Amino acid sequence: MRSRIHHIKVQYDACSTMCSRIIDETTKEAAVVDPVEPHKVLRVAQENEVDLKFVLTTHHHWDHAGGNDKIKQLIPGIKIYGGSVDNVRGCTDKVENGDKVSLGADISILSLHTPSHTKGHISYYVTDKEGEDPAVFTGDTLFIAGCGKFFEGTAEQMYQSLCVTLGSLPKPTRVYCGHEYTVKNLQFALTVEPDNAKIAQKLAWAEHQRRVGLPTIPSTIQEEFESNPFMRVDLPEVQDKVGCKSPVEALHEIRQRKDNWKG
């Protein structure tokens, strides 16, 4: 895949928001996902001599859509994509589930409606012409080893978003989420499945990454099925661990436990 995905780490109080750029190497055209600090985004784009064509907004929360108005001022005519029912700030082009956008000569971007965190949350699935080396930008629906709170939706919707919509993507798909919460998420995951060696191994790796100042993002869909309790709820052994009889019930119970977890 002749594209590069760059990360700009932006600090917001106790959390960090990841802003990603997608570049078509053939044309040097680029898109940016959730650019909350537009001046930094524009500076890096200029340094890399790329032409920013549009913004992909995952959802309306300020730490994802808050930079849209400013980037429109900095780059007149730039398109801002966002979910059709999510009331995204500065949105110029509303997208529905299944809508496609092209970037440059080689890149296709598929909009996936992944609600629950917000009603209109969109994840963006990115492939080249051959569909190789795919990536998905999941905002606050799917985190590495976690998921977003059900602010505007239900456990049923989150199950559909995580385990059906995103879970149906090819297993090697790289997962780029909106925040660097991986260490805490894996620590919690061990409280659900204390004997899961994959979780323990990934936690040790993630702790090392953070100690040396490196990101834990991206993951893959395959890794999430191995270590993310919210994507493992179809497994009877996970349902048994949390005393539930169905995937949706287990997802709801695990989310409640995470919300009350003091780790």
Helices and strands as residue ranges (DSSP letters): E 3-12, E 15-24, E 29-33, H 38-47, E 51-56, H 62-65, H 68-74, E 79-83, E 93-95, E 100-103, E 107-113, E 122-127, E 135-139, E 142-143, E 146-147, H 155-159, I 160-166, E 174-177, H 182-192, H 197-211, E 219-220, H 221-227, G 229-231, H 236-241, H 247-260
